[in-house]
């Protein structure tokens, strides 16, 4: 029984956490960068960037290729298996609209099986690509579309529920997505897989921003400017070792997200797309996504003011308030949020 638990834990970490985190890197290097370039191309003098976004648009198989290679890299497979995964990722992405989920499934299955036969014969140059591509394509054809459809349906339920019940769903989405961002799981990959949009995506962005900006500000005394930038514009995952050691430090940013989530869905009607929903303030991707999703709903300066308030100012103020109260009560101690940068 103990051996089974260890095996299951290893598989979960490898095929879910490691592979999904790697998938997020693939998404960042394609779809997410495409969003950023698309927004930048609207600035006078940068319009030439527009044509560069076409190759990494949501309809391009290049996105699937990038995801495939990224997943294989995350699994630490042999080079030949990794390069072959570009084909499986593209197939899974394009077949029946499998999208990122289809690419992930195809790349995961193909890379795992291809890696199993790597080094077993003197014909690796033929055997490994054949096994990887055939196995991955079969998974992309018979498994990927159904998982993708399920995830999309689940995302639609979340999007609709947030519109119908903005307060409780605002709290739930902001809290859960925010905590996911600080956990080993990729919030960006989940948001894109669920095809989050509208108010739900807006609440998710606020929750994720609360984690990043919150931890950055609350731990400034320990981590100074380097920590502020690393967490505020990088990722709050840097705090994960400290969260595991002292779980109470997770309360201030999570509580801030829970408070701001329903304000985002009701008072401010913040929206986003699936690409920016799970990114928070990382590289300002969440903010670029918000601008794209809310374009035309209000003057640009109003949208920018809402972004500054909900994504930066309010999370910083609330988290700092809660963390200072907990410090005075001895619930958070000096050094609890110290990063090893």
Phi, psi and omega in degrees: 000318180295321178295322179295319179297318179295320179295315180297320179296319180295316179296318180299315181294317184289307188272347180247301184287305183296311183293320180291323177294321178293323177302321180298324177294320177297319177295320180295322182282358181227274184302314185291316177296326177300320177297315181298313180297324180296319179289321179294329182293347179277351179277131179307131181097345180243015182297339180295343180290339186303316183293336180287338183281342184295325183288340179240033176282171183295345181261002185266135177294345179300327178298316178297320177301314182296318178296316181301312179295320180296316179297315179298320177297318179297330179277353179059046179276177179292156182305317182295322177294320181296313182293326178292335181291345175297322180289317182292322178297318179295318180296311180298327181290319186270331188291119178051035178065035182301328178063200181303323179293316178299319178296319180297312181298312181297315181293320181297308181294315181298315181293319180296314181287322177296323180290334180294326182267351181297130179082001183272340179225173177272006181246035180307322184301337177255313187295312185298311178297322181297310181297315181299310185289317181293311181298316180294321180291323176298315178296320179293334181273317188257345182244311185308309183300326181286319177294320178299317180296320179296314181296319179295319178296317178298319177297322178296321178298316179296315180299315181292318180297324179293324178291320182281325182231070188297330183285301180296322180288328176298318178295311184296311183295313181298318182292309184292316180291324177297314179294325178297320180299323181275352180270178178291344183278147181276113177291328180295315180296321180293315181299318180288321179296324179278351183055046179297145180205175175058220183297324180297315179294325177296317179294322178298318180297319179296317179296319179291320179296323180299322179293312185289306180292321180300307180297322181300316182282315184295332182257014184300322182296331178272325191247354176056205187294322180300315179291325179299314181288316183299320181273319184289326181244354180256271179197144176280357176300340178299336180274356185305314178301322179289325178296318179294327181278321181225080185304336183297336181291346181281344185295310185303308181291328179291319177294322177298317178296321180295327179284319184280336180305305180292332174293325178295319184278341183248286186298314186260348178047050181285137179233163177203178174249176185295331182290321182268345188302318186261011185262345181061232179255011181298114181059017182061022180295318179299327181283320175299319179296320179296317178299319180292318183287328185259005181303126178091346181281339180196165176304146184303321183293330177292316178298318179297319179297319178297318179298313180300319182288308186281331184262339186232298189294306183296314177301320180295313183294312182294314181296318179297319178300309182294319182292323179292322176298316180291328177293317181295330179273000178080010180280333173238129183249160178304128179095351181296333181248020180291128179265152174261079183272000000 
